[in-house]
Amino acid sequence: MLPDLRDFTVLGIETSCDETAASVVRSGNGSGTGSRILSNVIRSQIDEHTEFGGVVPEIAARAHIAVLDRIVAEAMAESGVSFDEIDAVAATAGPGLIGGVIVGLMTAKAIAMAAGKPLLAINHLEGHALTARLTDDLAFPYLLLLVSGGHTQFLLVKGVGDYERLGSTIDDAIGEAFDKTAKLLGLPYPGGPAVERMAREGDPKRFALPRPLLDRPGLDMSFAGLKTALRNAAEKAQPVDEQTARDLCAGFQRAVSDVLAHRTRAALSLFAERFPDTEKVIVVAGGVAANSEIRAALDDACRNAGARFVAPPHRLCTDNAAMIAWAGIERLDIAARAGEILDDQSVAPRPRWPLDETSASLLGAGKKGAKV
């Protein structure tokens, strides 16, 4: 069970990539499951980026500017909460596309200043890491498998602001590999869901695709070689008809699932060695966590290892502001208990911000603001 959380209501803003999102979350009843998402408004930019086959940073930033005020207004109206009733404003401060991060963070600063509320600068990855505490009442420590367009890594989540990276991809992130596979096969954007749809009717055994690095110890992963092998297989199979494309997608997705399941078993063994008296739990988060086959493979790996598998609902796996608001609540609670002083206007956006470099300090800034 989570320790008792003070009652906080936080507005969260997320603009790190191509979703413009705002959410209001309220803690209560001493646990994550007692807390409530009062609103969670997400506006996707798929239409803006489809013709380019990927996210264009400048277009993404301009789209955030065009709609963020409206998205925040919708989230506040849906929540039934006024700005006077919120306790803080939380916004993604990185990592992400710097233009988008600036838009969201500057908007949050303006709201916080106008409403006289603290601002919480949130690591986007910490939002993913802590979501399971909102949805599943999860206690520390636990394992996290973060799988998204820009990140693929195993982390040990020991506490709020206390993360240890155990392994990561040495080249492409899984989401990136899915997108490049889709582009290679002429599938529509976004690539990940397109590959998953094609794979449902494909034969995963038709093409012998590799499972990179599984002959090496540790938890690091590699997907560049798999992507190259798929391209070579597609070239040999020319012309690639509809069924061949389905089979290539199925083979690629199965290879990724096998790699993740193998590394998950190894991560759980490592966790058991370090925490022999703690329940083995692994959380999967990030956009790729919405992939059904990958979820099933990870669930099987956990079941066979006698571990608990936690996957938040799909709508909270992809980028959203509820996870940012919840991470804000977690950090606000720590600050309130410690009598921390917040400096809510001096924090700068960060395009790169590894989760294992996120400290428990809320902003890492000066001590000029008011106590929580």
N, C-alpha and C positions, 0 to 999 in steps of 0.2 A: 504493500500500500504506500501511496505517497504521503509525505508528512503534511500536516494541516497547512493549507495555503491561505494566506489572508485574502479577503474578498477584494479582487481587483477587476476592473473593466478596462481593456486596452484596445485601441484602434491600431490595426496593423496595415502596412502598405508594402506591396511587393512589385518591383519593376525591374528585376535583374536581367530579364531576357525578353521574351515576346508575349508575356501575359501581363496585363495591367490589372492589379487586384487590390481590393481593400476588404477588411474584415473587422468585426468587433467580437471579441471573445471575453467571457466573464468566468472567473474562477469561483469555486464555491464548494461547500460540503467536504472540504478536506481531501479531495482526490481529483485526479484528472477526469474520471468518469462522471463526477458531480459537476464538472464545469460544462459550460455551454457555448457553442458557436452561435452567436446571436445573428450574425450575417456573414456571408462569404461570397462576394461579388467578383467574378473573374471575366475579363474581356480578352479573348484570344486575338492575336494578330495574324492568324493563318492567311487570311485573304490578302494582306499587304505583302506577304513574303512568298506566296505560292509561285509566282512567275519567275522568281529567282532561285527556287529550289533550296532555299535556306534563309536563315535570319540575316538581314542586312542591318548592321548596328545603327546607322544614321536614321534609317526608316523606322526602326524600332523606337528610338528615342523620341522622334517626332510624333509617333503614334501615342506614346505615353503622355506627352505634353497635351495632345488634343483631347484625351478622354479621362485623364486621372481625376480631375476635379469632379466630373460627373460620377465616376465610379465611387469615389469617397462619399459623395452626397447620397448615392444609392445605398451604400453599406450602412451609413448612419441612419437613414430613414428606415431601412429594413430592420435594424436592430432595435429601434424604438428608444435609443439612447441619445442624449444631447451631448455636445462637447463639454458642457459643464460637468456631466456625470462620468466622463472617462477619467481614468487615473494617469494615463500616459499615452504617448504615441510611439509606436514601434515601427521601424522601417528597415528594409534591407539596405545595409551599407556596403555590401560586397559579399562574396565575389560575384562578378557578372560583367555584362557589357557596360562600360563605364558611363556612357551617355544615359542609359536607362536608369542606372543606379543613382546618378546625380539628380535626375528628375524626381524620383521617389523620395530620396533623402531630403532634398531641398523643400519639397512640398510638406513633408512631415515636420521639418524645422519650422516652417511658417505656421502650420496648424498649432504646434506645440507652443510657439511664442505667443500667438494670438489668444490661445485658450489658457495660457499660464500653466502648462503641464510639462512634466519631464519628457525628454525624448530618449528613446532607447535605440541605439545603433546595433542592429542584429546581423550576425553572420548568416547568410542565406542557408548555408549547410547546417548550421545549428538548428535552424527551423526544421529542416528535415530530420535531424537527429533526435529532436525532442517531441516530435509529433505523436509518437507512440505513448508518451506519458499523458497526453490529452485523450487519446482514443482508447487506451488499454490499461490505464492505471498501473503503469510499469515503474518498478523501482530500479535504482542503480545497484550494481553495474549491469550492463548488457552489451552485446555485440551489435554493431550496425554495419550493414552492407549498403553502401550508398551507390546507386546506379542511376546515372543521368546522362544528359548529352555531353556534359563537360567533366564528369567525375565518375570514377569507378574505384572504390576503395573499401577496405575493411577497417573499422575503427572500434576501439574499446571506449565505450561511453561510461566514464566513472562518476560523473557529476556534471552539473551545469557549469560550462566553461572548462571542463576537465576531460580532454579527449586524447587518445593515443592512437596514432595510425599504425596498423599492423601489416598492411599490404595494400598495394594499389596497382593500377595498370602502368606498365612502363612505356606505353605508347598511346594508342587510341582509347578513348572512353567508349563504353559500350553503346551509348546513345549515338555517338559520332559514327561508330561502325555500322549501326543500323541505318543511319541516314545515307551513308556512302553506298551501302549495299542497295538501297532503294534507288538511288540516283543511277548506279551502274545498270540496273535492270529496267530503268525507265519508269519507275513507279512514282506516283504523285507524292507531293509534300503534304504533311510531315511523313518522313520515311518510316519511323518505327511502327506506327499502327498499320501502314501499308504492307510492310513485310510480314507482320503478324497475320493480317487477313489472308495474304497469299499462302502463307505456310500452313494454314488450316487444311488446305486441299492438296498439299504437296507430300512427296515421299522423302522423308529425311535421310533415307539410306541410299538413295540413288547416287549421290556424289560423296566421295570419301574426303571429307574436309578435316583438317587437323584440329587438335585440342592443344594449343600452345602452352608451354611451360609446365605441363602436368608431370613431367619427369624430373622437375626440380623441386627442392624443398621450399618452404615458406609460403606466403600468401600473395605474392605478386602475380599479376596476370598480364597477358599480351593478346591484342586482337588485330594488330596490323598484319601479321602473317596469315591469319584466317581470312581477312579481307582480300589479301593478294591471292590466296588459294581459290577463293570464290571467283575472282575475276578471271583467273586462268581457266577454271572449269567452264565459265560462261563462254570464253573465247573458243574453247575446244568444241563446245556444243552448238556453235553458230550454225544456222540462225536459231536464236532463243525464242521458242514459241511459248504460248501461255503456260502449258503444263511444265515445261522446263524451268520457267521462271518460278513457278510454285515450288518445284522440287528444290531449286537452289535456295529459296527463302526458307523452306523447311529444314534443309541441311544446315544452313547457317544458324538458324535459331536453335536447333538441337545442339550444335557445337557450343554455342554460348551458354546454353542451359547446363550442359555437362561440365563446362569449366567452372561455372559459378557453384554448382552443387559440390564438386570435388573440393574447391577451396573453402566452401562453407563447412564441410565436414572437418577439414583441417583447422579452421578457425574455432570450431566448437571444442575440438580436442585441446587446443591451446588455452581456451577459456577455462576448461575443466581443470587443467593443471594449475592455473594461477588462482582460481577461485573454487576449490574443491567442495566447499560447503554452500555454494550459491547455485540457484536454479540456472540451468543453461538456457539462455534466451538470445535469439538473434532477430533483429528488426531489419526489414528491407524497406528502403525509402528512395525517393527520386522517381523521375518520370518513367524509367524503364521498369520500375516495380509494378507498373500497371499491366505488363505483359503476362498473359495467363499461363503460358507454358513455363516461363521462368519462375513464376510463383509456385506452380505445381512441383517443379523440380526441387526448389528450395524447401518446400513443405515436406516432400519425401525425404530429403537429406536430413532434415531436423527430426522427423519422426523416427528414422532409423538410428539416429544418434541419441534418442531419448531427450530431445530438446524441444523447447517451445518456439514456434515460429509466429512472428507478429508482422502483419502487413496492414498498414492503415488503409481505409477505403480509397478507391481509385482517385476520387476527387481531391484527396489530401496527399496523394503521392506526387502528382504533377505540381508545378509551381502554383502557390496560392498564398493568400495573406493571412489565413487563419493560423498557419504554422508560425508566421512571423509574430502575430499577436500573442500566441501562446508562449513562444520563446521570450517575448517581452515580459509576460506575466511571471515566468520562472525567474528572470533576472531582477525584476522589480521586487519580488518577494525576498530575494537574497539581500538586496540593497536595504529594504525596509527593516529586516531583522538586524542588519549590521549598522544601521544608522548612516548609510553611505550618503555622500554628497554628490549630486549629479551635475556634470557640466554638459548641458544638452545642446549647445550650439557650436561647439568647437570641433566636433568629430568630422573627419573627412571621408569621402567615399574611397573604397579600395577595390580595384579591378581584380586583384589576386589576394586571397585571404584564406590560407589553409586552415581547416577546422582545428587541427592539432596545435595551431598557433593562437587559438582563441583563449584568452585568459578569463578568469571569473570576474575580472573588473568590467563593469558595464561598458564604459567608453574608453578607458585607458587614457583619459584626458586629465585636465586640471581639476581642482576642487573649488570651483567658483560658484556653483549653483546652490540650490536649496536642498535640505535633507528631504528624503521621501517621507 
